[in-house]
């Protein structure tokens, strides 16, 4: 099996506090890997280290076969990253956002394809695309940002809490986009604190608590190994009183 992302015994301390404690995970190519756990469990720090945005203290990391701390610039064009706290520029319209990013990604021959893909991913109506993003709902903003993240059809997409705070319709649409692109070969690494979303989306789940990866496997494997009827119940049984 080929892996798009590898992490072996990765540790990180900040001001003497252990944030990650020898985390090891493997993300297969073309899979949807969901890193699930409560806020403060180390999910965001993990993905920032995997992307080379935060330096690890110990361990080995590879993304697309390269150490991101060494080859970040060389692999950046093949990666899409959506931080949890990302926000659009409120004074720009949705279409202005899309055109700006399309010019960064595109060669002159395929800019129209990239714009079309972004518009389709966003699911925004023409009147919305021509409106300033500051007037968008939370769901509309998140869908616009997702379209900017995925418009260049990245080999690896890293999404930090992409479904947090979304209404049912927006959440459904984002999940559908993720599943469709994964079916086309894009590898997804997604964080969430919602075990129901993890159970629905993931090919592989990594369960985190207090900076440690306590279990890894498909939702079905984790439920069967714990005798649980849901991933949420499996998580509770695995972590016990450690949360």
C-alpha angles and dihedrals in degrees: 000000000000119000127210092195130027130181124178123190094330115182133181134182125189117194089343094307118121107238097166124021113199097312115191121185139155125207113197119220111266094013131123105233115188120198102204132187143105124295110285095028093116102261098128094044089051095055093043089055091047089053093047093245092118124036116238121225096216140358139052128281132186129178116183088351096304136098103248093213089061104031103029095128093047095055101034094094090061095052133075118200128188114184118208093240097045116133132186122240102270096212094054123081121238090253092051089055091050095047093048094052093040090059090053093052103033138083112216091260098059107030091106091054092051093048091048092050091050093049090050093049093049093052088206120152119239092254089054093047088054092050126087114265090232088074094053125110118243090260093051091049091050092049091050091050091047090053090053090049096050103030094100092052095241123207089227126029120192113194121183110207093329093172099045112130096357123141119242095264095048091045091051092050094049091050090050091052092049093050092046095050092044087054087056093054105270114139114224128201108186132176124209141159091206111092092194091060090046092051092050098044109032133097086179128018127199112198115210134193129167094349096310132107102228099179141004130192144090116311089250093051092050093048094047093047091054098035089240128149094214138024089246090058091045090054093050091050092048099047098037109177096346095100 
